[in-house]
Amino acid sequence: MRTAIVNLPFDGFYESSYSGEIDREEESFIEYRCDGGETDSDYEEHWPEALRLDAGEYGNILFGVSSYDIAYRKIATWYAERSTIC
């Protein structure tokens, strides 16, 4: 069996459109949570003042529990499966 090495044109993740999109999703979630997300009355009913977090606290939690390696691996797999090799 012969093995071929193929280099796919892939920008990587650091400061790329892929990492940027993940960053935008996180920012959108944080904005949604900090701005209430639901109507003001629903928000106040479900999230009393003592349980509300600021944007920095949400960011720290997301960074601590997110598995970026899993997300990047899924993106790379998706990209490789859709690349055309001639």
C-alpha positions, -999 to +999 in steps of 0.1 A: +000+000+000+013+034-009+009+065+013+004+100-001+009+132+018-015+159+009-013+195+021-047+212+023-048+250+021-059+257+057-053+289+075-052+273+110-070+287+140-049+314+157-065+348+148-084+332+119-120+334+107-126+301+126-114+314+160-131+347+153-164+330+148-161+311+180-152+344+198-183+360+182-205+332+195-191+336+230-196+374+229-231+370+216-240+346+245-224+369+271-243+400+257-275+380+257-270+370+293-259+404+305-286+423+286-313+402+300-319+379+271-356+376+277-380+404+284-371+425+314-398+411+336-389+375+328-352+382+334-358+398+367-381+369+378-356+341+368-323+359+376-325+379+409-298+405+414-277+383+436-274+357+408-265+380+380-230+380+366-211+406+347-195+401+313-160+393+328-174+366+350-193+350+321-161+352+300-140+335+327-166+307+332-168+301+294-131+300+290-127+276+320-153+251+307-150+253+269-132+225+251-117+245+222-096+216+211-128+196+205-144+225+185-112+230+164-109+193+157-145+192+145-139+222+122-107+206+109-124+173+102-153+190+085-129+210+063-108+180+054-138+159+045-151+186+021-117+193+004-114+181-031-083+160-038-075+157-075 
